Amino acid sequence: MKGFKSRLFNYSRTVGTEDVLEGEYRQHKFHIFKTSFYTKKFVSLLNIFTVGSSEFGQTQFPHILLKDKSMKLYQNTELKDRTIFLEEEYLKDFVLYCPEDYEIEVLQIFTHDLLRSLREISGRFSIEFGGNSVYVYLDKDIYKRKHLEDFGRIIKVISEIVDKTDGLLFRLKDDFEVLDEYYKK
């Protein structure tokens, strides 16, 4: 398992990672683990989250965050991050962030079909794309439940993302490369 990298948390020090589960769904390896760390924004507060990650080949995603509205944002947003307005039925549950000028590609990922599927999965969670990976975070308040329930929910979220976007995420590789070259000058 590679090191845990997240812009959502902007963490300063990881205290521990435990209960690691490794698996594969439709040729996508995934890891699920419990991690505890201190963030740069809330240095005195130990945060405990259940996290799932899965890689998508060579696609290098810009930072994309679908945040559950009931979860804290543990980082400062970047200056060029934009909030994408979702259809009204999803506005009460989620906030979607991405870098400026990547909005169309991000909306290709978070379609009505995917958002509806994600909303049907119980519990609070957020999804972050970054590098070549997608991360799913369950809020620490939910952690009081049994590990297997948390792990099952994360597997369900990852499987929905793979089922509803898999080919698209690989095809977006070229789009992101062109946009990166143009907008990151």
C-alpha positions, 0 to 999 in steps of 0.5 A: 500500500502506498503512502496515504496522500490527501489534500482534504485533510492537509495533515501534519502528522499521522499517528497510526494506520491499522485494520488494513483490508486489501482487495480487488473489484473489476481489476481495480485494487483497493485498500481500506484502513483506519487512520488517525492523524493531526491536521494542520488546521486543527493541530490539537485534535486527533482525527480518526477516519476509515478510508478507502482508496483505489487507483485508476491507472495512469490518469492524473486527476486534478483535486476533486472533492465531493464532500458530505455537507455534514462533514468538516472541511479539514483544509483551506480551499485553494484559491482556484478551487470552485464550487460546482452547483449540483442539481437541487436534489443533491444540494442538501447532501453534497458540495462539489469542489474542483479547480477552476476550468475543470468543471465540465470534466468533473460533471462528466464524472459526477453524473445524475446516475452516480450521484443518485447511487451514492446518495442511496448508500447510508452514512456520511462519506466524502470522495476525493480524487487526486493523483491517480487515486480516488479516496472515500472517507467515512466520518469519525463519528460513524467510526463507532460502528463495526469495522465490517459495516464501514468497510462494506460501505466503502467497497459499495462506494468504490464499486459504484464509482468503478461501475458508473465511470470506469471507462470514462476515468481512463478516457479523461486522462488525455483531457486532464493532461491537456488542461493541466498543460494549458491551465497550470502555466 
